[in-house]
């Protein structure tokens, strides 16, 4: 699953550690989500999206071709 987290984070001049602290996870979790090695849980996706003031689907992009 692709995300816009890295771009959104950089726009706000936030480090991975700062965002992780804000949403209550480790920096490694944010790194793994950004590099597509981990898919965020729905509650975490909601927290991240809410922090950026966006809808979940505006932050997380489901690649439907991979799901088929």
N, C-alpha and C positions, 0 to 999 in steps of 0.2 A: 504494500500500500504506500503510495507516494504521499508526501506531506509538504506543506509550505512552511513548516515550523522554522527551519533554518533562515529562510528569507525574512519571515515576520520577526524573528528574534533579532536578526542583524539590523533591521529597520529601526528597532527600538534600542539598539546598542546594548542588548542583554547577552550575557554569557550563558552557556548551557547550564552552568551551576546555578546562576541566578534564577533562570526559568524553572529549573528543577526544584529549587527551594520554594518558589512561589506556588507551584502545583503539588508539592509534597512527595517528590520522588528523588531518586539519585541522579547525578549528572550522567552516569552511565546509561540510565534509562532513556534520557533525552537523546544521547548519542545514538543509541540503538534504534530509536524511532526515526531519527533523521537519516540514518544510513539504511533504513528499511530491513533491519535485522530483527525487529520486534514490532508487533502491531499493538498500539495502545488499547487498553480496555475502554469500554464505553464511558465509564466515569472519568477516566483520565483524559480521554478525548474531549469530553464536555468541559473539564476544568481548563484545559489548554485553550480551547476555542473561546470559552467565556472570558479568559484573561485578555485575549486579543480582540474581543468584542465582535467575533465572527460566528457564523453558524459552523457546525462540525463539518459539513460538506464543503465549506470554503477553506478549510484547513487541511482536511484529509481527503485524498482523491482515490477512490476505489478503482483499480484497474480491472474492469469487468472481463477483459480478455483472459486474465490469469485465473479467474473464477470458473471458466468454462472447461 
